[in-house]
Amino acid sequence: MSETYTQKRGKHQLKTLLLQIRDSPQVREEELQSFATLSGLARSQIDVLNVFDTPDFPATAADGYDALWVGGASEANVLKPDEFTFIDPCLRLIRHCADTGLPVFASCFGFQLAVLALGERYSIKMLILKWAACPFC
């Protein structure tokens, strides 16, 4: 489990990672702003890993963060990992977060990834309960 997650910290001290699956610069910006606004976090508290820029990344990419956000998508399809080579690294990252207890919030395409990554290990109820334990909910 991430050391930062296990500690009680104020909301202004949290640092999160947004796994972004967006191709358009405008949509990237809009999604980042939405996550910041809806979470109540400053944009400086959200780092972005965009899979179109970095399609291959380690499962440990979210280590050291307080939570992982997994956003929406463009034309990507979770059922086409040969075409969208970032699918497998996304699945490994989400599994690693689940294994280490790091909270994961997944919306839209991100939720499809989470179900694919964790579907056999977690029920939807468990995924929601894990998120409810997140320090900034």
Secondary structure, DSSP 8 states (H G I E B T S, - for coil): --HHHHS---GGG--EEEEE---SHHHHHHHHHHHHHHHT--GGGEEEEETTT-----TTTTTTSSEEEE---SS--TT-TTTSTTHHHHHHHHHHHHHHT--EEE-THHHHHHHHHHTTT--HHHHHHHHHT-TT-
